[in-house]
Amino acid sequence: MEYITLNTGARMPLLGLGTWNLRGDTCTSLVSEALQLGYRLIDTAQMYDNEKEVGQAIAQTSVKRDDLFITTKLDSRSNGYQQACEGIVRSLDNLNLEYIDLMLVHEPYAHDCAMYEALVEAYDEGKVKAIGISNYDEKRFEQFIQNVQPIPMVNQVECHLQFQKWALHQKLKAHGTVMQAWSPLGQGKIDIAKEPVLVQLADKYKKTPAQIVLRFMTQRGVAVIPKTKHIERLEENSHIFDFKLLPEEMRMIQSLDKGTTLFSWTEY
Ligand SMILES: NC(=O)c1ccc[n+]([C@@H]2O[C@H](COP(=O)([O-])OP(=O)(O)OC[C@H]3O[C@@H](n4cnc5c(N)ncnc54)[C@H](OP(=O)(O)O)[C@@H]3O)[C@@H](O)[C@H]2O)c1
């Protein structure tokens, strides 16, 4: 596993398992499998309605708590200071944890600064080890950081082959905020298996197109949280740290950027 250092000094795995759309026993057993395969970061959210199932897998694992990195997110039910305080307690209860490694404001809600204030308090109390935001573009990020302290440690955003977000990444880096990519594989909406550049590089490195994409992102310093419900893909997605793309190969993949979203709901 490779790590990226947050502005708290904590290390966050560059690769994690996304759990959107994983429910019930399937969720618990996939998270357990992932932990056995060496995943250390699990990404959940109140919105995914699976924090308890993630918590069950954590309770069953032999991996030390210190080695795990658990992310969750406050959604619109926590749109206010008091509601966010309650939301933090709810996630701790659901996950059955004494602390959460990273807690995000899921989207730019009307009362996001008040929600963040609740996160800052939880951070000061040690209930949450790092705090951040999700789905903030450059303009919203700039506005948000005028009003909050400390600067968010992570901004989790849509980022994949077609929407690579280099300018946002630069801006975040300049402020010490790590960019984490959701839908790094384009949620299956991009046929990466047929993309000639990826196929060529996959052939060269004896990897799959998915592994080339995940390597490209992490080599940029963008953290990724691909989701799969297939154990063989869990394993496949984890084997991305044993090869390195050349600078010209990075540029070839960069040229596939269209600068366009795959999800209309992200346009606020
Ligand atoms: N903050 C936010 O607003 C936000 C929004 C969306 C997502 N997220 C987080 O980001 C995580 C990842 O995003 P995502 O689930 O939307 O999309 P994703 O990880 O980009 O893609 C998942 C899709 O790719 C397939 N897949 C996985 N590994 C593959 C491989 N090696 N080869 C080919 N196909 C593969 C999966 O199919 P199978 O399952 O059938 O293998 C699934 O259809 C989510 O689970 C969630 O934790 C956050």
The ligand as a Tripos MOL2 file, in Angstrom:
@<TRIPOS>MOLECULE
LIG
   48    52     1     0     0
SMALL
NO_CHARGES

@<TRIPOS>ATOM
      1 N1        -18.5240   11.7360   -2.3740 N.am      1 LIG1
      2 C1        -19.4100   11.4520   -3.2910 C.2       1 LIG1
      3 O1        -20.3110   12.2430   -3.6150 O.2       1 LIG1
      4 C2        -19.3380   10.1230   -3.9690 C.ar      1 LIG1
      5 C3        -20.0870    9.9020   -5.1400 C.ar      1 LIG1
      6 C4        -19.9720    8.6620   -5.7520 C.ar      1 LIG1
      7 C5        -19.1370    7.6870   -5.2160 C.ar      1 LIG1
      8 N2        -18.4510    7.9200   -4.0710 N.ar      1 LIG1
      9 C6        -17.5510    6.9000   -3.4840 C.3       1 LIG1
     10 O2        -16.6290    6.4880   -4.4860 O.3       1 LIG1
     11 C7        -16.6860    5.0780   -4.6300 C.3       1 LIG1
     12 C8        -16.3270    4.6760   -6.0370 C.3       1 LIG1
     13 O3        -17.1830    5.2760   -6.9860 O.3       1 LIG1
     14 P1        -18.3010    4.4480   -7.7890 P.3       1 LIG1
     15 O4        -18.7130    3.2710   -7.0040 O.co2     1 LIG1
     16 O5        -19.3240    5.4450   -8.1680 O.co2     1 LIG1
     17 O6        -17.5900    4.0470   -9.1490 O.3       1 LIG1
     18 P2        -16.2120    3.3230   -9.5750 P.3       1 LIG1
     19 O7        -15.5010    2.8090   -8.4160 O.co2     1 LIG1
     20 O8        -15.5480    4.2390  -10.5180 O.co2     1 LIG1
     21 O9        -16.7610    2.1640  -10.4690 O.3       1 LIG1
     22 C9        -17.4720    1.0850   -9.9790 C.3       1 LIG1
     23 C10       -17.8980    0.2780  -11.1760 C.3       1 LIG1
     24 O10       -16.7420   -0.2370  -11.8190 O.3       1 LIG1
     25 C11       -16.7960   -1.6460  -11.8620 C.3       1 LIG1
     26 N3        -15.4380   -2.1390  -11.6070 N.ar      1 LIG1
     27 C12       -14.7450   -2.1640  -10.4410 C.ar      1 LIG1
     28 N4        -13.5260   -2.6790  -10.6090 N.ar      1 LIG1
     29 C13       -13.4190   -2.9910  -11.9250 C.ar      1 LIG1
     30 C14       -12.4010   -3.5640  -12.7110 C.ar      1 LIG1
     31 N5        -11.2310   -3.9340  -12.1950 N.pl3     1 LIG1
     32 N6        -12.6400   -3.7460  -14.0380 N.ar      1 LIG1
     33 C15       -13.8050   -3.3700  -14.5780 C.ar      1 LIG1
     34 N7        -14.8170   -2.8290  -13.8850 N.ar      1 LIG1
     35 C16       -14.6280   -2.6420  -12.5530 C.ar      1 LIG1
     36 C17       -17.7900   -2.0470  -10.8070 C.3       1 LIG1
     37 O11       -18.4600   -3.2240  -11.1880 O.3       1 LIG1
     38 P3        -18.6590   -4.4760  -10.1860 P.3       1 LIG1
     39 O12       -19.1120   -3.9490   -8.8620 O.co2     1 LIG1
     40 O13       -19.6960   -5.2930  -10.9000 O.co2     1 LIG1
     41 O14       -17.3180   -5.1460  -10.1360 O.co2     1 LIG1
     42 C18       -18.7630   -0.8770  -10.7970 C.3       1 LIG1
     43 O15       -19.7210   -1.0270  -11.8320 O.3       1 LIG1
     44 C19       -18.1380    4.7650   -4.2230 C.3       1 LIG1
     45 O16       -18.3430    3.4020   -3.9930 O.3       1 LIG1
     46 C20       -18.2800    5.6370   -3.0170 C.3       1 LIG1
     47 O17       -17.6310    5.0630   -1.8970 O.3       1 LIG1
     48 C21       -18.5190    9.1370   -3.4550 C.ar      1 LIG1
@<TRIPOS>BOND
     1     1     2 1
     2     2     3 2
     3     2     4 1
     4     4     5 ar
     5     4    48 ar
     6     5     6 ar
     7     6     7 ar
     8     7     8 ar
     9     8     9 1
    10     8    48 ar
    11     9    10 1
    12     9    46 1
    13    10    11 1
    14    11    12 1
    15    11    44 1
    16    12    13 1
    17    13    14 1
    18    14    15 2
    19    14    16 1
    20    14    17 1
    21    17    18 1
    22    18    19 2
    23    18    20 1
    24    18    21 1
    25    21    22 1
    26    22    23 1
    27    23    24 1
    28    23    42 1
    29    24    25 1
    30    25    26 1
    31    25    36 1
    32    26    27 ar
    33    26    35 ar
    34    27    28 ar
    35    28    29 ar
    36    29    30 ar
    37    29    35 ar
    38    30    31 1
    39    30    32 ar
    40    32    33 ar
    41    33    34 ar
    42    34    35 ar
    43    36    37 1
    44    36    42 1
    45    37    38 1
    46    38    39 2
    47    38    40 1
    48    38    41 1
    49    42    43 1
    50    44    45 1
    51    44    46 1
    52    46    47 1
@<TRIPOS>SUBSTRUCTURE
     1 LIG1         1 GROUP 0 **** ****
